[in-house]
Amino acid sequence: MPRLFSALSVSLFAALYLTGAALPAQASINNGAAQDAANQDRGAQGAPEAPVKVRLDTPSGLPVPRLVSLKAEKTFCRSGPSFSHPVRLTFMRAGLPVMIVAETKDHWRKIRDVEGDECWTHKSKLSGDETALVLEDGLALRAKPDASAPARARLGRGVIARVDGAKDGWLKVSADGRKGWARASAFWGAKAEAPLSGALNP
């Protein structure tokens, strides 16, 4: 059973994570104590989302966090940034989108998956291919980026789609020979609506 489907209960965590509600404490650090007090008074639903702090002072010169995908069908992900660290997770899906949240000078990358699990893998195991993970069952792929456009096909939750373009909150994707447009909010990964939202603590 692939790592991702060990708990297809993406729904609750993804909902919290994608809205930024999963990390209210870190949001208070980013916004300051005064802002945090105001947010608590408003309640969870009225609180503004904490901005993501994107770092550019990285060993690779690339921004962190950033979204990439797994290159191989089998990827060992370790508890620390070296081959001597024990394997913590084994991913069994090529193309799975992951988020790089930290990196080292010797080419190790700390990655986070859609469920929030973090571990380290070598950069040779990662690809720049833009992919996104479907978060909904029966997601309609439409002929154009319009909710009234005819559906060409439907994708199940957990399907990995290649991202071919984006427009006005919609993604143009392809998966299993099917192509079309779907709402960006229905995905996690490259060009999805909110995978970088909320505070990060790499």
C-alpha positions as CSV (number, residue, x, y, z in Angstrom):
1,M,0.0,0.0,0.0
2,P,1.6,3.3,-1.0
3,R,2.5,5.7,1.8
4,L,0.0,8.3,0.8
5,F,-2.9,5.9,1.1
6,S,-2.0,4.7,4.6
7,A,-4.5,7.3,5.6
8,L,-6.7,8.6,2.9
9,S,-8.2,10.8,5.6
10,V,-6.6,13.8,3.8
11,S,-10.0,15.6,4.2
12,L,-9.7,16.9,7.8
13,F,-6.0,17.6,7.8
14,A,-6.0,19.1,4.3
15,A,-8.9,21.3,5.2
16,L,-7.1,22.6,8.2
17,Y,-3.7,22.8,6.5
18,L,-4.9,24.4,3.3
19,T,-6.8,27.1,5.2
20,G,-3.9,27.9,7.5
21,A,-6.0,26.9,10.6
22,A,-3.8,24.0,11.4
23,L,-1.0,26.2,12.8
24,P,-2.6,29.1,14.8
25,A,0.3,29.2,17.3
26,Q,2.9,29.8,14.6
27,A,0.6,32.4,13.0
28,S,0.7,34.3,16.2
29,I,4.5,34.4,16.1
30,N,4.6,35.7,12.5
31,N,1.9,38.3,13.2
32,G,3.1,39.5,16.6
33,A,1.5,39.2,20.0
34,A,-0.8,42.1,19.5
35,Q,-2.2,40.8,16.2
36,D,-2.6,37.3,17.8
37,A,-4.8,38.7,20.6
38,A,-6.9,40.4,18.0
39,N,-7.2,37.3,16.0
40,Q,-8.3,35.3,19.1
41,D,-11.0,37.9,19.8
42,R,-12.4,37.5,16.2
43,G,-12.4,33.7,16.5
44,A,-10.8,31.1,14.2
45,Q,-13.0,31.8,11.2
46,G,-12.4,35.5,11.2
47,A,-8.7,35.4,11.7
48,P,-6.5,36.4,8.7
49,E,-4.2,33.8,7.2
50,A,-0.5,34.2,8.2
51,P,1.7,35.1,5.3
52,V,4.3,32.5,4.2
53,K,7.9,33.7,4.8
54,V,9.8,32.7,1.7
55,R,13.5,32.3,2.1
56,L,15.9,33.1,-0.7
57,D,19.2,32.7,1.3
58,T,19.3,29.0,0.6
59,P,22.3,26.8,-0.5
60,S,20.7,26.2,-3.9
61,G,19.6,29.8,-4.4
62,L,16.1,28.6,-4.9
63,P,13.2,29.8,-2.8
64,V,12.1,27.8,0.3
65,P,9.3,26.7,0.5
66,R,8.8,25.4,-3.0
67,L,6.9,22.6,-4.6
68,V,8.6,19.7,-6.5
69,S,7.7,16.1,-7.2
70,L,9.2,12.7,-6.5
71,K,11.2,11.3,-9.4
72,A,11.1,7.5,-8.7
73,E,8.5,4.9,-8.0
74,K,10.2,4.3,-4.7
75,T,11.7,7.1,-2.6
76,F,13.3,6.6,0.8
77,C,12.9,9.5,3.1
78,R,15.1,9.7,6.2
79,S,15.0,11.2,9.7
80,G,18.0,13.4,9.0
81,P,20.0,14.8,6.1
82,S,22.4,11.9,5.4
83,F,22.4,8.3,4.1
84,S,23.4,7.2,7.6
85,H,20.1,8.4,9.1
86,P,17.3,5.7,9.3
87,V,14.5,5.6,6.8
88,R,11.5,7.3,8.3
89,L,9.0,7.0,5.3
90,T,9.0,5.2,2.0
91,F,7.0,6.9,-0.8
92,M,5.8,4.5,-3.5
93,R,4.5,6.9,-6.1
94,A,6.5,8.7,-8.8
95,G,5.3,12.2,-9.5
96,L,3.9,12.7,-6.0
97,P,4.0,16.5,-5.2
98,V,6.0,17.4,-2.1
99,M,7.1,20.7,-0.6
100,I,10.7,21.5,0.2
101,V,10.8,23.3,3.5
102,A,14.6,23.2,4.2
103,E,17.8,22.3,2.5
104,T,21.5,21.7,3.2
105,K,24.7,22.6,1.4
106,D,25.4,19.0,0.6
107,H,22.2,18.6,-1.4
108,W,19.7,17.2,1.1
109,R,16.1,18.4,1.1
110,K,13.6,18.4,3.9
111,I,10.3,17.7,2.3
112,R,6.7,17.8,3.5
113,D,3.8,15.8,2.0
114,V,0.1,16.7,1.8
115,E,-0.5,15.0,5.2
116,G,2.1,17.2,6.9
117,D,4.8,14.5,7.4
118,E,8.3,15.7,7.0
119,C,11.6,13.9,6.3
120,W,14.8,14.2,4.4
121,T,15.7,13.0,0.9
122,H,18.6,13.7,-1.5
123,K,17.9,16.2,-4.2
124,S,18.7,13.5,-6.8
125,K,15.4,11.9,-5.8
126,L,13.4,15.0,-6.7
127,S,12.1,16.5,-10.0
128,G,11.0,19.9,-11.1
129,D,8.0,18.5,-12.9
130,E,4.8,20.3,-11.8
131,T,2.3,17.9,-10.5
132,A,-0.8,18.2,-8.2
133,L,-2.7,15.7,-6.1
134,V,-6.5,15.5,-6.4
135,L,-8.2,16.1,-3.0
136,E,-11.8,15.4,-4.0
137,D,-13.6,12.3,-5.3
138,G,-15.2,12.6,-8.8
139,L,-13.4,15.9,-9.7
140,A,-14.7,17.1,-13.0
141,L,-12.2,17.9,-15.8
142,R,-13.9,20.5,-17.9
143,A,-13.4,21.6,-21.5
144,K,-12.5,25.1,-20.4
145,P,-11.9,27.0,-17.1
146,D,-15.6,27.5,-16.5
147,A,-17.9,25.7,-14.1
148,S,-20.6,25.6,-16.7
149,A,-18.3,23.9,-19.4
150,P,-19.0,20.3,-20.1
151,A,-17.1,17.7,-18.1
152,R,-14.7,15.6,-20.2
153,A,-13.8,13.2,-17.5
154,R,-13.6,12.8,-13.7
155,L,-10.7,12.1,-11.4
156,G,-10.7,10.3,-8.1
157,R,-9.2,11.6,-4.9
158,G,-5.5,10.7,-4.7
159,V,-4.8,10.8,-8.4
160,I,-1.6,12.6,-9.4
161,A,-2.1,15.0,-12.3
162,R,0.5,16.8,-14.4
163,V,-0.1,20.5,-14.3
164,D,-0.1,22.0,-17.9
165,G,-1.3,25.5,-17.1
166,A,-3.2,27.8,-14.8
167,K,-5.8,30.5,-15.3
168,D,-8.1,32.4,-13.0
169,G,-8.2,29.9,-10.2
170,W,-8.3,26.9,-12.6
171,L,-5.7,24.3,-13.5
172,K,-5.2,22.7,-16.8
173,V,-4.2,19.1,-16.0
174,S,-3.7,15.7,-17.5
175,A,-3.8,12.3,-15.9
176,D,-4.2,8.8,-17.3
177,G,-4.7,10.1,-20.8
178,R,-7.4,12.5,-19.7
179,K,-7.1,16.2,-20.0
180,G,-9.1,19.2,-18.9
181,W,-9.6,22.1,-16.5
182,A,-10.5,21.8,-12.8
183,R,-10.6,24.2,-9.9
184,A,-7.2,24.9,-8.3
185,S,-8.7,24.6,-4.9
186,A,-9.3,20.9,-5.5
187,F,-5.6,20.1,-5.7
188,W,-2.5,20.1,-3.5
189,G,0.8,20.8,-5.4
190,A,2.1,23.0,-8.1
191,K,0.0,26.0,-8.9
192,A,-2.8,24.7,-6.6
193,E,-4.7,27.3,-4.8
194,A,-3.4,27.1,-1.3
195,P,-0.6,24.6,-0.5
196,L,1.8,27.4,0.5
197,S,-0.8,29.2,2.7
198,G,-0.5,29.4,6.4
199,A,2.7,29.6,8.5
200,L,5.6,27.2,7.9
201,N,8.2,26.1,10.4
202,P,10.9,24.3,8.4
